[in-house]
Amino acid sequence: MKKPDNNSLVIFGASGDLTHRKLIPALYHLFKNGRLADDFAVLGVSRTEYSDEQFREKLSEILSKSEKIDKSEMREFFSHVYYQAIDTADVDDYAKVKVRLDEFEKTHHTQGNALFYLSTPPSLYPLIPAYLAAHGLNHQNHGWKRLVVEKPFGYDLASAISLDKKLHEDFDESQIYRIDHYLGKETVQNILVLRFSNGLFEPLWNRNYIDYVEITGAEALGVEERGGYYDGSGAMRDMFQNHLLQVLAMIAMESPAVIDADAMRNEVVKVLQSLHPLSEEDLEKYLVLGQYTGAKVRGEYQNGYREEKGVDPQSRTETYMALKLKIDNWRWSGVPFYIRTGKRLPTRVTEVVIHFKKTPHPVFNANAPENKLIIRIQPNEGIVMSFGLKNPGSGFQAKEVSMDFHYQDLTDTNILDAYERLLLDSLLGDATLFSRSDAVRACWKFVQPILDYKANNPKLYGYASGTWGPQEADFMMESKNRSWRFPCKNLTNTEYCEL
């Protein structure tokens, strides 16, 4: 098992929610399983005033609430954790970070290696790299330097290009790791293994055998306390532009020549650049925008979006979107991809459904069930294959049966969660699961016409909380033989879901 070089990990925004909920627990689990470097230092950086000990105590309390902790193990982990308060908008204050990194080189033998993690508001993304560079903390003449940037990577095409140029003023592309936690999920990566390591699937993975593909990213929660942020973002920017387009790329890409960062990401970019440009006519027919309204769900009233804290009472921000899109290449020409995402849907689930074409044989085609491959990304991660077998009794009536696999059945396997995997990869210098500059730009280029269309106040459909979105998304399917799957929390192939 390869371990990272000794290093310093600097987390900007260390007093924030992401650090507490995801980053520190992920680092603790990696430490607990012996995946981190032999020696390392974690430096939390934020405006809030803490001493090293106060910061450790705060994080210890949070960790202890979320899981059973071995106290001696936790003490050992936190002996590597430190804190530095700075004004992140003051370039001179970054000298304090440099001083601490120099100290760690002596006390933790970090050899000048440093990973800078931007867990901050996007407004600081252009500033922090420039201010690090002002103190020479971008140079790799003494140890490697890497920059991890959380989404969003821009707000539209113009801002994404501007941010990209700004980052590249001080850091090379090889040093920049744009993190999308969806790509760290084991099931997303398993899509590639399922496709390319099995002679059973890859010969069928094309327009000759696949009728259509659907991708669902559903959330049962509303905007919660993020109303102010979400009202300026919406489902298009929050989920579709990054997470779901990346999942689509994994489903549609060609096999890389080798398994490395460049080869893998080259194939992702090819898919994103092959997305059929959306005209205004396409958007009128194939884009459905919705917003959840107040309703009783399981006996309890759920607020409508416009009733949420921080949301404009007249808001026309979409909390649901469904879109039909096409890919202009040899493999996928003529195969529609239907993508939907929304808040306040019946359950939390992300999955891909591959709908295979029906058999052309007229004798068995009349009542043959649909062949589907369901790839569940979350929760209850796994795969279901659905096909037809003979119903017991006389005649040749077919019935649908399923074969399934669940990751939870792998009891002896220690599966890293998304942040654990991506943090470890960034420390190892493996950029395979991180978005590259040209891929980010290709996503925004495809999405920009949708943003322009939204700016003209298009139709926005209401849907009751706890339902599967506006009925217009069903009409969009165009064919009586096509329909959305209604997935349950548990990975089962049923035609109903809890409501």
N, C-alpha and C positions, 0 to 999 in steps of 0.2 A: 504493500500500500504506500503510494507516494505521499509524502508530507510536504507542506509548503516550507520555503526557506524561513528562517527567523525573520520577523518583521514587526513593524508598528502598524496598527490599524487605527486611523483617526476618523471618528464619526462626528461630522458636523450636524447639529440639530439633536444633540445627545439627550436633551431634556424632553424631547418630543415623544409622541405616541408610538411611532414606528420603531424607534430604538428600544422602548420598553417592551412592546408586545412581540416584536419579531427578531430584531438584530441581536440583542443580548441573549435571549433564550436560544437562538440558533448557534451563537458562538459557544454558549455553555454546553450544549449538546455535542458540538464538534469536539470540544475539549474533553468532555466526559468519555467520548468514544475514541480518544487518542488520534483525532484527525488533524488537529492544529499543529503548528510548528513546535519543535522541542522547546523553544523559548520565544516569547512574543509579548507585546504590550498593546493594550487597547486604551486609547485616549479619547474620552468624551469631550466634545467642544460645544459650548453654547453660551448664550448671554447670561443665563442664570448663574448666580454665585453659589458654588458648592466647593467644599474641600474634597480631596480624594476620598476620605473616609465617609463623608456625608453621601457622596455619589454611590459608593459601594453599598452603604446601608439601604439607600432608597431602592436600588436594583435588587438587593437581596430580598427585601420585603416582597417585591413584585414577583420574583422567581418562586419564592416559597408559597405564595398563594396559588400559583398555577399548577404546581406539581410537587411530588415528593422529592425532597432534596437531601442528599448526603452532606451534612454540615461541613465536614472536614474537606470534602471535595469542593464544595462551594467556596470555602475560605481560600483554598489553593487557587481556584480560578480567579477570584477577585484580587488576589495578590498581583495579578497582571493588569488590573483595571485602574485607570487614573482619570482625572478630570482637569480641564483647564477652561476657565471662563474668559471669553474675549468678546469684543464688539466686532461681529462678523462684517460690519460695514466699514471698519477702520483698518486700512492696509497695514499700519504700523503695529497693530495688535497681533498680527500673525507672527511676529518675532517670538512671541511667547510659545507658540506651537513649535517653532524651530528649536528653541531651547530645550523643550521637553523631549523632542525627538533625539537630540544630541545626548541627553541624559539616558534615554532608553538604549542607545547604541552601546553605552558602557554597562548598564545594569542588566539588560536583557539580550545583549549581543545581536542586535537587529541588523547589523552590517549596512545600515543606511536604507534598507528596504522599507517602503511605506505605501500603504493603500489609504486613499482619502475617499470617504464615503459621504456623499451629499444627501443627507436625510433632512433636507431643508425645504422651505417654500421655493418654487421655481424661480422667483425673482432674484434669488441669490446664486443661481447656477452660473451666470456670466461673471459674477464678482469673485467668488471663492477661488476658482482656478487661477484667475489673474493675480489675486493677492498672494496665493501660494507661490506663483512664479516670481513675484517681486522679491521673494526671499530665497529664490533658488531651489524651491522644493518641487520643481518639475523636472530638474535635470537628473539624468541617469548615469552620470559619470561616477557616482558613488552609491551603488544600490539601485534597485528598480523603483520606479514611482508609477502608481496607477490611480485612476480616478473613476469611481463608480457613481453614476448619475441615475437617480430615480426618475420614473416617468412623472409628469408628462414631458416629452422631448419637444417642446413647442406647443403653441396653441392653434396654429394653422400652418400652411406651407411657408409663408413668409417668415414667421417667427421661428420655425424649425430651422430654416436655412440660416437665419441670423445667429441663432444659438450655436449651430454647428460651426459657423465661421469663428465665433468668439472662442469656443473651446479649443479649436485648432490653432489659435494664435499662440497658445502656451503648451498644449499637450498634443502629441502625435496620436493618430487614430489607433495605433497599437496600444496606447496607454489608456484609452477611454473605454469603459465598460458600461453600456447603457442597459440597465437591469429591468427586465420584465418578469415578475415572479411566475407568470403562467408558464414560461419556458423552462422553469426549474422543476415543474411538476413531473413526477416519474411517468405518468400516463401520457403526457404530451411527447416526451422523448420516446416512449414505447411505440408511438405511432410509426416511427421510422423503422424500428426493429420488426414490428408486425408486418410492414409492407415489404421491406427489402431483404429480410432473411427467410421469407417463406415463399416457396414456389407456388403455394396454394393461392396466394392473394395477388402478388404483383402482376401476373399475366392478365388478371381481370380488372386491374386498377386503371380503367380508361373509358373512353366514350363508347366503346363497343359493348361493354357489359354493365356500365353504371347508368342508371336513369337520372338520378339527381342526388345531391348531397345537402344535408341540413346541419347547421351548427347552431347550438343553443347555449347562451350564457345567461341563466336565470338567477335572480336573487329574490328571496322571500322578504328581505328587509326593505324599508324605505330609505330615505336619505339620512335618517337618524339626526346626528348633530352636525352633519356636513351640508346643510341646506344652503348656506351662503356660498360655499365653494361650488356645489353641484349646480346651482342655478346659472352659473357662468360656464358650465361645462356640458352637462347633458350626457345621455347614453352614448351618443356618437363619439365624443371625445373620451369619455370615461372608460368605455369597454371596447367599442368596435374598432376604432382606429389603431389600437395597439394589440390588446389581448387576442381578439377574435381573428383579426387579419393574420396574426402570427400563427394561430392554430390552423387557419386555412392554408397557409404556406406549407406547413408540415404535411398536411393531407395531400397537397397538389404537387409538391416539388419532385424533381427527378432525383435519382440516386446520386450522391456525390461520388467522385472518383476515389477519394480516400476520406477517412473520418478525421478531419481536422477543422479548425475554425474557418480557414479561408474557403475550403471546398464546400463545407456545409452552408456557409452564408452566401456563397456565390449562387447556389441553387435556390435559396430563399429569395434572393433579389430577383432572379429570373422570373419566378412566379409573380411576384408583386409588380414587376414591370409588364407582365402579360395580362394584367387585369383589364378587361374591356372598359374604356373610358365611358363615363356616365353622361349622357346628354340630358337636357331638361325634360325631354319626352320620356326617357327611361325613368327618370325620377318621379314623374307624374304617375307612371304605371306601376313601378316596382319598389317604391319606397313608402313605408307606412310609419308614421310617427304617432306616438301615443303618450298620454300622461295619466297616472293613476288618480282615481277619485276615491273619496271616503266610502267605506263599506264595512259591514260586520264580517269578520273572519273568525271562524270558530267561536262565535258568540261574543267577540270583543270588537269594538269599533276601532278601525284603523283610519288615521287621518288621510285626507287627500293630499296630494303634493303641495297644492297652494295653501294648505293649512299648516305646513311644516315650518318650524322655526328657521328664520333667515331667508325664506323664499318669498319672492314678490307675489302678492295676492292675485296679480294679473299675469303671472308668468306663463310663457309659452315654451318653456324648456321641455324637451322630450325626456321622459323617463323610460320610454320603450321605443325601439326601432326594429323594423324588419326590412330586409333588402334582398332582392334577387340580383345576383351578379354573374358574370361570365368570365371565363379565362380564354384568351385567344392564343391557344397553342395546339399542337398536334394531339396531345393526350386528351385534352378536355374540351375541345371544340364541340359546342352543342349541348354540353352538360350544365344545367343550371345549379348554382350554389345558393341556397336560401339561408340567410343568417339572421338571427333575432337575439335581442338581449333586452332585459327590462328589470325594473324594480317592482316590488310588491306583487310578484307572481306567486303561484301556489307553493313553490318549493325552491330551494337553492340547488342548482344543478348546472354543470357544464358538460356537454357531451356532443359528439359528432355521430351522425347516422348516415351510413352509406346505403342507399337504396339501389339494389341491383335490378336490372331489367327482368321482365317475366320471360319464361321459356316460350319460344315461338310455336311449340308443338300444340296443335289445336285440340287434341284429345285431353291432354293433362293441363292445359292452360286455363280452362274454364273456371276451375275453383282452386287453383293453386295459390297458396299463401305467398305473400311477398317475402323475398329474401332480403334480409337486412343485416348489416354489421354495425353494432352500437358500441362506440368507444367512449367510456365514461371517464372524464377527467377529474370531476369531483361531484359530490362525495361518493363514498362506497366505490372507489376506483376499480375499474375492471372492464371486461369486454363480453358482449353477448352476440352470438351468431344465431340468426333465426332463419329457419328453412322449413320445407314441407315434407311430411311423411304420411304414409297411408293410415287413415283412420281405421281402427280395428272393426271387422265385420265385412259384410259383402260389399262388392263394388270397389272403386278406386278413388273414393272421396279422400282428399288430402286435408291434413290438419297441420297447424303451425306448431313446431317444437323448437326448443332453444338449447344451445350449449353455452355455458358461461364460465368465466374465469374472474376471480376476485383477488385483488392484491392482498387483502387481509388474510387470505389463506396461506400466504407465504410467511408462516410463523417464525421461521429461523432467519429471516432476512431483516437486516436493519436498513430501512428505507429512509433516506434523508428527505426532510421536507424541502420546499422550494427555496427558502432563504438559506438553509444550511448548504444545499447543493451549490447555489450561486455564489455565496460567500466563499466557500471552499474553492470553487473554480477560479474566482477572481484572485485569490491568494496564490493559486498555483499558476496563474497566467494563462488559463484556458478560456478563450473568448467564444467558444463554440455556441454557447447558449445565450449570448448577448447580442443585442441589435447593432448592426453596423450602420454607419452614416448613410450609405446609399439606400439601405432598406428603409430607414426612417423617412428619408426623403420620398421614396416611392409610395409609401403608405399615405403620406400627406398629399402627394400629388393626386392620388386616387380619391381621397376624401374631400379635397378642396371644393370640387363642384357641388358636393352635398352641403357643405357649409354655406356656399354662396346661395344655393337653393333655399336653405333654411332662413337665410337673412331676409327673404322676400315673403315671410309670413305664410308658409304653406298650411295645408289642412293638418290639424292636430286632433286626434281622436281620444276621447276619454275611455278609460277602462276601469272597472271596479277593482279595488284592491283584492287580491286573492284569486284573480282569474288570469287566463293566459293571454291577456292583451286584447287589442281591438279585433273585431271580426274581419276587418279589412285585410289583416295579415293572412287570413285563411283564403280570402278571395284571390289574393295575389298568386296563389299556386297555379292558377290557370287550367289545370287538368284535374278531372274527377279522380284520376288514379294517384294523385299526389296529395299528401296532407302532412301537417306537422305531427311529430310524435309528442305525446303528453307524458313526459317522464316523471317517475316517482323518485322520492328521496332514495329508496332502495333500488339497486340496479336490477329491475325485473322487467320483463317484456310484457307489459299489460297495456290495456287501452283506457286506463283511468288513472287518476292521481288524487291524493288527498286534497280536499278543499276546505 
